[in-house]
Amino acid sequence: MYDNHFHIGITGHRRLPEEKIPVITWSVKDFYADIKKLNESKITVLSSLAEGADMLCAKLALDMGFRLAVPLPMNVAEYRKDFSAYVAGEFDHLLSMADEVFVVTPEEPVPYNPSRGFYYRQAGIYVAKKCDFLLAVWDGVENDTPDGAGTWETIKLARKFGRTVSRFW
């Protein structure tokens, strides 16, 4: 991890409404431009590259010249199973552009038969804990999940860790 960098964590929905994507894109670009102006540190974006918001924000960050660190919930081969062939191609491209790719070590005790959601939660904990600022592409619905994984859960974690959260949608 780059200690002398300003870290922007990414969380967001996998399915973004088509009609909202232009506004979300413009808002995130504007946010990144403001961060770049105000921050003299090098900027690293933490994104697990899930389909939707994670990939969109990672692409925009790379366009701004930011570094990309990819904390994965599980190994690449297993994680790719969650993507269609088209999205898997985007995922592979973004991975190739990343400065750092690693599988997150769980912070919570691993249950006897862990769900995929358990591992997604661990990636969310990592992003929420390591970021200086969390960018959330979120519809505003406070939806707790049984395994504690998801956009709302990551927002709650970031707040628990004292991080500032900016919401776009």
Phi, psi and omega in degrees: 000145182272105185289331182268020181251156170270126185254125174253118177273148180241134169217152179173173184285149178282326180253109179257133177298129183309318183291343181267342186301317178299319180291318178298314180301311180299316181297316180293317177301316179297316178300311179299319179298318178296316179299317181297321179292322187271347188240122180275347178288165170286146185250128176241133176259131177259112181219131177280359176061035171293158178302149176092235187301318182301312181292317180301310182294326177294315179301314181295323178295316178297321177299330180276354181087014178282158173280153179237123173246134187242097175276107184271146178286338182204175182297158187303314182299318180289319181295321181301339179297341180276357185247148169290169180302318181296312182293324178299324176296318176297316179303310180299319179298313180296321176302319181293338180269349185287148176278335183207133177226129181205157175268130181291135173279126181302137176269337180260156178301134181283123179294165181305314181232078187292143176275167174300322179302326177302314182289326175296321178298320181297320176295320177298319177299314181301310181299313182297324183281323187270344183280156170270336186208135179252126175261120183244121173262099197217143180277357178090359180276121180275091187245102175287142180246155181302325182263003177073020180252149176133174184299308182299319180296319180292322176299314179300318179297315180300316178298319178301323180275006176079021181272149173280138181240129172248131183251135175235136171174000000 
